[in-house]
Amino acid sequence: MVDVLGCMLSVDVHAANIHDTKSGIFTAKEAYTSYPSIQKFCADAGYRGTFVSNVNEKLGLGVDISEKIKPHQWEKLP
């Protein structure tokens, strides 16, 4: 997990058979524990669903999802 400047906040290494959307909550929890001023997370479209619901349920925080709208361009979705 990195901040908006790209500085590392937390890292979680897990087995290859665990999908990132399911294990992402562990990294998010670690980052939030170390930096409780975090108000929201941002992730790409691959993290929709499980990661978003886990962060909301376990940390009470939201996740902004970015999707590739046009080739080589990204846009934050509401």
LINDAQUI-V440212 format. One record per backbone hydrogen bond with DSSP energy under -1.0 kcal/mol. NH is the residue of the N-H (numbers start at 1). CO is the residue of the C=O. E is the energy in kcal/mol with one decimal. If there is no record, write none. Layout:
# LINDAQUI-V440212
nh;co;e
NH;CO;E
NH;CO;E
This chain:
# LINDAQUI-V440212
nh;co;e
3;7;-2.0
6;3;-1.8
9;1;-3.6
10;1;-1.5
18;15;-1.6
22;19;-1.2
23;19;-1.9
24;20;-2.0
26;23;-1.4
28;24;-2.4
29;25;-2.8
30;26;-2.1
31;27;-2.5
32;28;-2.7
33;29;-2.5
34;30;-2.0
35;31;-2.4
38;35;-2.0
41;62;-2.2
43;64;-2.7
45;66;-1.2
47;44;-2.2
48;45;-1.5
53;49;-2.8
54;50;-2.6
55;51;-2.5
56;52;-2.1
57;53;-2.8
58;54;-3.0
59;55;-1.9
61;55;-1.3
64;41;-3.1
66;43;-2.3
67;75;-1.5
73;70;-2.3
75;67;-1.5
77;65;-1.9
